[in-house]
Amino acid sequence: MLEKNIREQIIDLMHRQVVPAVGCTEPMAVALCTARATELLGEKPEKIKAHLSANILKNAMGVGIPGTGMIGLPIAISLGALIGKSSYQLEVIKDLTPESLEEGKKFMGENRIDIKLKEGISEKLYVEITCEAGDKNATAVISHSHTNFVYEEANGKVLLNKQTTSETEEKQGEKDIELNLKMVWDFATTTPLDEINFIMEAKRYNMRAASEALKDNYGHCLGKTMDRPLSRGIFGDSIYSHIISKTASACDARMGGAMVPVMSNSGSGNQGICATNPVVVFAKENENTPEELIRALTLSHLTAIYIKQNLGALSALCGCIVASTGSSCGITYLMGGSYTNICYAVKNMIANLTGMICDGAKPSCALKISSGVSTAVLSAMMSMEGHHVTEAEGIIDKDVDRSIKNLTNLGKDAMCATDDMVLNIMTHKSEC
């Protein structure tokens, strides 16, 4: 068992990275920043200026905003200003009512909102909101993570400024515990249950989101499609098909704008869903014990957190690669796998899914998630048979942590040009 101070640091990390969110985290981060700038202003804004990083724009352009039946940033910003509460964090607009929605639509239609790309920054997650009313103004800035305020100003008076902190000082002051896969395994499999049973909240949130999808036709209805007779005739009424349908359903609801919270992972609701639902479904149908489920969910979520530590909050790589790798580890554990089997599963996942690009948050994310979780099951099965992609193949290294580093280096560094091209394509489509 890991030392208590190590366990406490990991638990603190998990509590900060596995949190509830209503709707896609990128537009919700923008709504959160708008809510805070409005609070600093002290009254309803007359004008709102948003300067956003390219990755925030990419992930917020085509996704449904919960409870609105609308997509994109303008309605998220309007509601952030009108009903948002910064204390709600990523559930910032959970007080939405039909009346406030109509008010938000009216505000949005009055050309009060100006959204632009923030130039001259390297940070992939950056939100800057300035609210104005008469001769008053207030600015709030979120950077690095979806709820991390680094700057606040009201009427020329700086109230918070973490932006002036040097990179070295910042790293020294806020550095998380550095994980590796063996540490993740040891923590998940040996920590006393009463210290990690909080992870069951992820099951309650994310399986409820899957049930919510049955109440309406959200997104592309992929989860519903997997449950229909034709699909069952093709895929069978199996653990495999149930894993895909329950995971895709939750994504359908979330990306389609259902007013249902999910438990996110590393700033992404889809990653939270992907790290949770496959493990929960497999555990139920494999008749694993409650303890095994808690440990498998911990292993899944913490593996995803570990990989994201190296990759960053936003990147050119689809987050389902990260979260599906976590769920593959969780499923492998539920199959009775050892640490060696876990390493094999990770290598199989990296060998298969690396290169799947992120082209924004949107309803079709359910398709990518389905690809990810189907690969998670396949990789787990291969690992239990003793099969894994070797260091003689592609980007896989003999050392599993080095293999993970190879994956994250591609997404963080080598694919920056891909990210730029994706945003360029998304913002220059011809209108039909």
C-alpha positions as CSV (number, residue, x, y, z in Angstrom):
1,M,0.0,0.0,0.0
2,L,1.2,3.5,-0.8
3,E,2.2,5.8,2.0
4,K,-0.7,7.9,3.5
5,N,0.7,11.2,2.3
6,I,1.0,9.9,-1.3
7,R,-2.6,8.6,-1.1
8,E,-3.8,11.9,0.2
9,Q,-2.2,13.8,-2.7
10,I,-3.7,11.4,-5.3
11,I,-7.1,11.7,-3.6
12,D,-6.9,15.5,-3.7
13,L,-5.9,15.3,-7.4
14,M,-8.9,13.1,-8.2
15,H,-11.3,15.3,-6.3
16,R,-10.1,18.2,-8.5
17,Q,-10.2,16.4,-11.8
18,V,-13.3,14.3,-11.4
19,V,-16.1,16.8,-10.9
20,P,-19.7,17.3,-12.1
21,A,-20.4,19.4,-15.2
22,V,-23.6,20.4,-17.0
23,G,-23.0,20.4,-20.7
24,C,-19.8,20.5,-22.7
25,T,-17.0,21.9,-20.5
26,E,-15.6,24.4,-23.0
27,P,-18.8,26.5,-23.5
28,M,-19.5,26.0,-19.8
29,A,-16.0,27.4,-19.0
30,V,-16.9,30.4,-21.1
31,A,-20.3,30.8,-19.4
32,L,-18.5,30.5,-16.0
33,C,-16.0,33.2,-16.9
34,T,-18.9,35.4,-18.1
35,A,-20.7,34.8,-14.9
36,R,-17.7,35.9,-12.9
37,A,-17.1,39.0,-15.0
38,T,-20.8,39.9,-14.6
39,E,-20.5,39.5,-10.8
40,L,-17.5,41.8,-10.8
41,L,-19.4,44.3,-12.9
42,G,-22.2,44.2,-10.4
43,E,-25.0,44.6,-12.9
44,K,-26.4,43.2,-16.1
45,P,-23.9,43.8,-18.9
46,E,-24.8,45.9,-21.9
47,K,-21.9,44.5,-24.0
48,I,-19.7,41.4,-23.6
49,K,-16.4,40.8,-25.3
50,A,-14.9,37.3,-25.5
51,H,-11.4,36.5,-26.5
52,L,-10.8,32.8,-26.7
53,S,-8.0,30.4,-27.5
54,A,-8.4,28.3,-30.7
55,N,-9.1,25.1,-28.9
56,I,-11.9,26.7,-26.8
57,L,-13.5,28.0,-30.1
58,K,-13.1,24.6,-31.7
59,N,-14.7,22.7,-28.9
60,A,-17.6,25.1,-28.4
61,M,-18.8,25.8,-31.9
62,G,-21.0,22.8,-32.6
63,V,-22.1,21.5,-29.3
64,G,-25.6,21.7,-27.7
65,I,-26.0,24.0,-24.7
66,P,-28.0,22.2,-22.0
67,G,-31.7,23.0,-21.8
68,T,-31.7,25.4,-24.7
69,G,-32.1,23.4,-27.9
70,M,-29.3,25.6,-29.3
71,I,-25.7,25.2,-30.1
72,G,-22.6,27.4,-29.7
73,L,-21.1,30.2,-27.6
74,P,-23.6,33.1,-28.0
75,I,-26.3,31.5,-25.9
76,A,-23.8,30.1,-23.4
77,I,-22.4,33.6,-22.9
78,S,-25.9,35.2,-22.6
79,L,-27.0,32.7,-20.0
80,G,-23.7,33.0,-18.1
81,A,-24.3,36.8,-17.8
82,L,-28.0,36.5,-17.0
83,I,-28.4,33.5,-14.7
84,G,-24.8,32.2,-14.2
85,K,-23.3,31.8,-10.7
86,S,-19.6,31.3,-10.6
87,S,-20.0,29.3,-7.3
88,Y,-21.6,26.6,-9.4
89,Q,-18.4,26.0,-11.3
90,L,-19.1,23.9,-14.4
91,E,-22.8,23.6,-13.5
92,V,-22.9,27.4,-13.9
93,I,-26.2,27.6,-15.7
94,K,-28.1,24.9,-13.8
95,D,-30.7,27.5,-12.6
96,L,-32.0,27.8,-16.2
97,T,-35.8,28.2,-16.6
98,P,-37.9,28.7,-19.7
99,E,-38.3,32.4,-18.9
100,S,-34.5,32.9,-18.5
101,L,-33.9,31.0,-21.8
102,E,-36.2,33.5,-23.6
103,E,-34.4,36.4,-22.0
104,G,-31.1,34.8,-23.1
105,K,-32.3,34.5,-26.6
106,K,-33.3,38.1,-26.6
107,F,-30.0,39.2,-25.2
108,M,-28.1,37.2,-27.8
109,G,-30.2,38.7,-30.6
110,E,-29.4,42.3,-29.7
111,N,-25.8,42.0,-31.0
112,R,-24.3,42.6,-27.5
113,I,-21.8,39.8,-27.8
114,D,-18.4,40.0,-29.6
115,I,-16.5,36.8,-29.9
116,K,-12.9,36.7,-31.2
117,L,-9.8,34.5,-31.3
118,K,-7.2,35.6,-28.7
119,E,-4.0,36.3,-30.6
120,G,-0.5,35.9,-29.4
121,I,-1.0,33.2,-26.8
122,S,0.4,29.6,-26.6
123,E,-2.1,28.4,-24.0
124,K,-4.6,26.1,-25.5
125,L,-7.2,26.7,-22.8
126,Y,-7.8,30.4,-22.4
127,V,-11.0,32.4,-21.8
128,E,-11.1,36.2,-21.4
129,I,-14.4,37.9,-20.9
130,T,-14.9,41.7,-20.5
131,C,-18.4,42.9,-19.5
132,E,-19.4,46.6,-19.9
133,A,-22.3,48.7,-18.7
134,G,-22.2,52.4,-19.1
135,D,-18.8,53.6,-18.0
136,K,-18.2,50.5,-15.9
137,N,-16.3,47.4,-17.0
138,A,-15.0,44.1,-15.5
139,T,-12.7,41.4,-16.9
140,A,-12.2,37.8,-15.8
141,V,-9.7,35.3,-17.3
142,I,-9.7,31.5,-17.0
143,S,-6.5,29.6,-18.1
144,H,-4.8,26.2,-17.9
145,S,-7.9,24.4,-16.6
146,H,-11.6,25.0,-17.0
147,T,-12.3,26.6,-13.6
148,N,-9.0,28.2,-12.9
149,F,-9.3,32.0,-12.7
150,V,-6.0,33.7,-13.2
151,Y,-7.1,37.3,-13.6
152,E,-9.9,39.5,-12.3
153,E,-10.3,43.3,-12.8
154,A,-13.2,45.7,-12.1
155,N,-13.2,49.4,-13.3
156,G,-9.4,49.4,-13.7
157,K,-8.7,47.8,-10.3
158,V,-6.9,44.5,-10.4
159,L,-8.4,42.1,-7.9
160,L,-6.6,38.9,-8.9
161,N,-3.5,38.4,-11.0
162,K,-1.8,35.0,-11.3
163,Q,-0.7,35.8,-14.9
164,T,2.4,37.7,-13.6
165,T,3.6,34.6,-11.8
166,S,6.6,33.1,-13.5
167,E,6.2,29.7,-15.0
168,T,8.8,28.3,-12.7
169,E,7.1,29.8,-9.6
170,E,3.7,28.5,-10.8
171,K,5.0,25.0,-11.3
172,Q,6.6,25.0,-7.9
173,G,3.5,26.4,-6.2
174,E,0.8,24.3,-7.9
175,K,2.5,21.1,-9.0
176,D,0.4,18.0,-8.8
177,I,1.9,14.7,-7.7
178,E,3.7,13.1,-10.7
179,L,2.0,9.8,-11.5
180,N,3.2,6.7,-13.3
181,L,1.2,3.6,-14.2
182,K,2.5,1.5,-11.4
183,M,1.6,4.1,-8.9
184,V,-1.9,4.3,-10.4
185,W,-2.2,0.5,-10.2
186,D,-1.0,0.4,-6.6
187,F,-3.3,3.2,-5.5
188,A,-6.4,1.7,-7.1
189,T,-5.8,-1.9,-5.9
190,T,-4.6,-1.3,-2.3
191,T,-6.1,1.9,-1.0
192,P,-8.7,1.4,1.7
193,L,-12.1,1.4,0.2
194,D,-13.4,4.2,2.5
195,E,-10.9,6.5,0.9
196,I,-11.9,5.9,-2.7
197,N,-15.6,5.0,-2.6
198,F,-16.4,8.6,-3.6
199,I,-15.7,7.4,-7.2
200,M,-19.1,5.7,-7.2
201,E,-20.6,9.2,-7.7
202,A,-19.3,8.9,-11.2
203,K,-21.4,5.8,-11.7
204,R,-24.5,7.6,-10.4
205,Y,-24.0,10.7,-12.6
206,N,-23.0,9.1,-15.9
207,M,-25.3,6.1,-15.9
208,R,-28.2,8.5,-15.2
209,A,-27.1,10.5,-18.3
210,A,-27.4,7.3,-20.3
211,S,-30.9,6.8,-19.0
212,E,-31.8,10.4,-19.9
213,A,-30.9,9.7,-23.5
214,L,-33.9,7.4,-23.8
215,K,-36.3,10.2,-23.0
216,D,-35.7,12.1,-26.2
217,N,-33.8,11.9,-29.5
218,Y,-30.5,13.5,-28.6
219,G,-27.7,14.0,-31.1
220,H,-27.4,11.1,-33.6
221,C,-29.2,8.7,-31.2
222,L,-26.3,6.3,-31.4
223,G,-27.1,4.7,-28.1
224,K,-30.7,4.1,-29.1
225,T,-29.6,2.7,-32.5
226,M,-27.4,0.1,-30.7
227,D,-30.4,-1.0,-28.7
228,R,-32.7,-1.6,-31.7
229,P,-33.5,-5.0,-33.1
230,L,-31.4,-4.6,-36.3
231,S,-28.3,-3.7,-34.3
232,R,-28.9,-6.6,-31.9
233,G,-29.1,-8.8,-34.9
234,I,-25.7,-7.6,-36.0
235,F,-23.9,-7.0,-32.7
236,G,-25.9,-9.4,-30.5
237,D,-27.5,-8.8,-27.1
238,S,-24.0,-8.9,-25.5
239,I,-21.8,-7.2,-22.9
240,Y,-20.0,-5.7,-25.8
241,S,-23.1,-4.1,-27.3
242,H,-24.4,-3.0,-23.9
243,I,-21.1,-1.2,-23.2
244,I,-21.3,0.7,-26.4
245,S,-24.9,1.6,-26.1
246,K,-24.7,2.8,-22.5
247,T,-21.6,4.9,-23.2
248,A,-22.8,6.3,-26.5
249,S,-26.2,7.2,-24.9
250,A,-24.7,9.3,-22.2
251,C,-22.7,11.1,-24.9
252,D,-25.8,11.6,-27.1
253,A,-27.6,13.3,-24.2
254,R,-24.7,15.5,-23.2
255,M,-23.7,16.6,-26.7
256,G,-27.3,17.0,-27.7
257,G,-28.0,19.5,-24.9
258,A,-29.8,17.5,-22.3
259,M,-30.0,19.3,-19.0
260,V,-28.3,16.5,-17.1
261,P,-25.0,16.7,-15.2
262,V,-22.2,14.2,-15.8
263,M,-19.1,13.5,-13.8
264,S,-16.2,14.8,-15.9
265,N,-12.6,13.7,-16.0
266,S,-9.7,16.2,-16.5
267,G,-12.1,18.9,-17.7
268,S,-14.1,16.7,-20.1
269,G,-17.5,15.3,-19.6
270,N,-17.1,12.8,-22.5
271,Q,-13.9,11.6,-20.9
272,G,-15.7,11.1,-17.6
273,I,-18.4,9.1,-19.4
274,C,-15.9,7.1,-21.3
275,A,-13.9,6.3,-18.2
276,T,-17.1,5.3,-16.3
277,N,-19.8,3.6,-18.2
278,P,-17.9,0.8,-19.9
279,V,-16.5,-0.2,-16.5
280,V,-19.9,-0.1,-14.8
281,V,-21.6,-2.1,-17.5
282,F,-18.9,-4.8,-17.6
283,A,-18.9,-5.1,-13.8
284,K,-22.6,-5.6,-13.7
285,E,-22.8,-8.2,-16.4
286,N,-19.6,-10.0,-15.2
287,E,-21.1,-10.0,-11.7
288,N,-18.1,-8.4,-10.1
289,T,-18.2,-7.3,-6.5
290,P,-18.9,-3.7,-5.3
291,E,-15.3,-3.5,-4.1
292,E,-14.0,-4.6,-7.5
293,L,-16.1,-2.0,-9.2
294,I,-14.8,0.8,-7.0
295,R,-11.2,-0.2,-7.6
296,A,-11.8,-0.6,-11.4
297,L,-13.4,2.8,-11.6
298,T,-10.6,4.3,-9.6
299,L,-8.0,2.7,-11.9
300,S,-9.9,3.9,-15.0
301,H,-10.3,7.5,-13.9
302,L,-6.8,7.8,-12.5
303,T,-5.2,6.3,-15.6
304,A,-7.0,9.0,-17.6
305,I,-5.8,11.7,-15.3
306,Y,-2.2,10.4,-15.5
307,I,-2.2,10.5,-19.3
308,K,-3.8,14.0,-19.3
309,Q,-1.1,15.2,-17.0
310,N,1.3,14.7,-19.9
311,L,-1.1,15.7,-22.7
312,G,-2.7,18.9,-21.3
313,A,-6.3,19.8,-20.9
314,L,-6.9,20.4,-24.6
315,S,-5.0,19.0,-27.6
316,A,-5.3,17.8,-31.2
317,L,-5.9,14.3,-30.0
318,C,-9.5,13.1,-29.3
319,G,-9.9,12.7,-25.5
320,C,-11.6,9.3,-26.0
321,I,-8.1,7.9,-26.6
322,V,-7.2,8.8,-23.1
323,A,-10.5,7.9,-21.4
324,S,-10.9,4.6,-23.3
325,T,-7.4,3.6,-22.3
326,G,-8.5,4.1,-18.7
327,S,-11.7,2.0,-19.2
328,S,-9.6,-0.7,-20.9
329,C,-7.5,-0.9,-17.7
330,G,-10.6,-1.0,-15.5
331,I,-12.1,-3.8,-17.6
332,T,-8.9,-5.7,-17.6
333,Y,-8.8,-5.5,-13.8
334,L,-12.4,-6.8,-13.7
335,M,-11.4,-9.7,-15.9
336,G,-8.9,-10.6,-13.2
337,G,-5.9,-9.0,-14.8
338,S,-2.6,-8.3,-13.2
339,Y,-0.4,-5.2,-13.5
340,T,1.3,-6.9,-16.5
341,N,-2.1,-7.3,-18.2
342,I,-2.8,-3.6,-17.5
343,C,0.4,-2.6,-19.2
344,Y,-0.5,-4.8,-22.2
345,A,-3.9,-3.2,-22.5
346,V,-2.4,0.3,-22.5
347,K,0.1,-0.6,-25.2
348,N,-2.7,-2.2,-27.3
349,M,-4.8,1.0,-27.0
350,I,-2.0,3.3,-27.9
351,A,-1.1,1.2,-30.9
352,N,-4.7,1.3,-32.2
353,L,-6.2,4.7,-31.5
354,T,-3.3,7.1,-31.7
355,G,-4.0,9.7,-34.4
356,M,-7.7,10.1,-33.9
357,I,-8.1,13.9,-34.1
358,C,-10.3,16.2,-32.1
359,D,-12.4,18.3,-34.4
360,G,-14.5,19.9,-31.7
361,A,-17.2,18.9,-29.3
362,K,-20.4,17.9,-31.1
363,P,-23.1,15.2,-31.3
364,S,-20.8,12.9,-33.5
365,C,-18.4,12.6,-30.5
366,A,-20.6,9.6,-29.7
367,L,-19.2,7.8,-32.7
368,K,-15.6,8.4,-31.6
369,I,-16.5,7.2,-28.1
370,S,-18.0,4.1,-29.5
371,S,-14.8,3.4,-31.4
372,G,-12.8,4.0,-28.3
373,V,-14.8,1.7,-26.0
374,S,-15.0,-1.1,-28.5
375,T,-11.2,-0.9,-28.8
376,A,-11.0,-0.9,-24.9
377,V,-12.8,-4.2,-24.8
378,L,-10.7,-5.7,-27.5
379,S,-7.5,-4.5,-25.9
380,A,-8.5,-5.9,-22.6
381,M,-9.3,-9.3,-24.1
382,M,-6.0,-9.4,-26.0
383,S,-4.1,-8.5,-22.8
384,M,-5.8,-11.3,-20.9
385,E,-4.6,-13.7,-23.6
386,G,-1.1,-12.5,-23.1
387,H,-1.0,-10.6,-26.4
388,H,0.3,-7.0,-26.8
389,V,1.8,-4.8,-29.3
390,T,5.6,-4.9,-28.8
391,E,8.4,-2.4,-28.9
392,A,9.2,-3.5,-32.4
393,E,6.0,-2.0,-33.6
394,G,5.3,1.7,-34.3
395,I,5.4,4.1,-31.3
396,I,5.2,1.4,-28.6
397,D,8.1,1.2,-26.2
398,K,9.1,-1.6,-24.0
399,D,8.4,0.6,-21.0
400,V,4.7,1.4,-20.7
401,D,5.2,4.9,-19.3
402,R,7.5,5.7,-22.2
403,S,4.7,4.5,-24.6
404,I,2.3,6.9,-22.9
405,K,4.8,9.7,-23.3
406,N,5.2,8.9,-27.0
407,L,1.4,9.2,-27.3
408,T,1.2,12.5,-25.5
409,N,4.2,14.0,-27.3
410,L,2.4,13.4,-30.6
411,G,-0.8,15.1,-29.3
412,K,0.9,18.0,-27.5
413,D,3.7,18.9,-29.9
414,A,3.7,17.1,-33.2
415,M,0.0,17.7,-34.0
416,C,-0.1,21.4,-33.4
417,A,-0.3,22.1,-37.2
418,T,-3.2,19.6,-37.4
419,D,-5.0,21.5,-34.7
420,D,-4.6,24.8,-36.7
421,M,-5.8,23.1,-39.9
422,V,-8.8,21.7,-38.2
423,L,-9.9,25.1,-36.8
424,N,-9.3,26.7,-40.2
425,I,-11.5,24.1,-41.9
426,M,-14.2,24.5,-39.2
427,T,-14.3,28.3,-39.5
428,H,-14.2,28.5,-43.3
429,K,-16.9,26.0,-44.4
430,S,-19.0,27.2,-47.3
431,E,-22.6,27.8,-46.2
432,C,-25.1,25.9,-48.2
